[in-house]
Amino acid sequence: MIVTLSAVAFFGVLTAVLVRCRYVGPLAATAVFLFGFFTADTGASTAIRTTLRALINAVSTIA
């Protein structure tokens, strides 16, 4: 667990730095972030999937 948390913190900071320095755009960073959660299937992925379903349902009702 300690190694996983350290890796999450490291990659989170690395992503923030890359976005801030404009090496990676916000859309690409979001896509990579979501890919990581869906692939890893962590406990947080359930909350992210629920949020994405809610956003998709909201957009589909507007359009």
C-alpha positions in Angstrom: 0.0 0.0 0.0 2.8 2.4 0.8 4.5 1.8 -2.6 1.1 2.3 -4.4 0.4 5.5 -2.6 3.9 6.8 -3.3 3.5 5.9 -7.0 0.1 7.7 -7.1 1.6 10.8 -5.5 4.6 10.7 -7.8 2.6 10.3 -11.0 0.1 12.9 -9.8 2.8 15.5 -9.3 4.5 14.5 -12.6 1.2 15.0 -14.5 0.6 18.3 -12.8 4.0 19.5 -13.8 3.7 18.3 -17.4 0.3 20.1 -17.7 1.6 23.3 -16.1 4.7 23.3 -18.4 2.4 22.7 -21.4 4.1 19.5 -22.4 0.8 17.7 -22.2 -2.6 19.3 -22.7 -5.4 19.1 -20.2 -7.5 16.8 -22.4 -4.6 14.3 -22.9 -3.9 14.3 -19.2 -7.5 13.6 -18.4 -7.6 10.8 -20.9 -4.5 9.2 -19.4 -5.9 9.7 -15.8 -9.2 8.0 -16.7 -7.4 5.2 -18.5 -5.3 4.5 -15.4 -8.3 4.3 -13.1 -10.4 2.1 -15.5 -7.4 -0.2 -16.0 -6.4 -0.5 -12.4 -10.0 -1.0 -11.1 -9.2 0.5 -7.8 -11.7 1.5 -5.1 -11.8 5.0 -6.5 -12.7 3.8 -10.0 -16.3 3.1 -8.8 -16.7 6.8 -7.9 -15.2 7.9 -11.1 -17.4 5.6 -13.2 -20.5 6.8 -11.3 -19.5 10.4 -12.0 -18.9 9.7 -15.7 -22.2 7.9 -16.0 -24.0 10.9 -14.4 -22.2 13.3 -16.8 -23.0 11.2 -19.8 -26.7 11.0 -18.8 -26.7 14.8 -18.2 -25.3 15.5 -21.6 -27.6 13.0 -23.3 -30.7 14.7 -21.8 -29.5 18.1 -22.9 -28.7 17.1 -26.4 
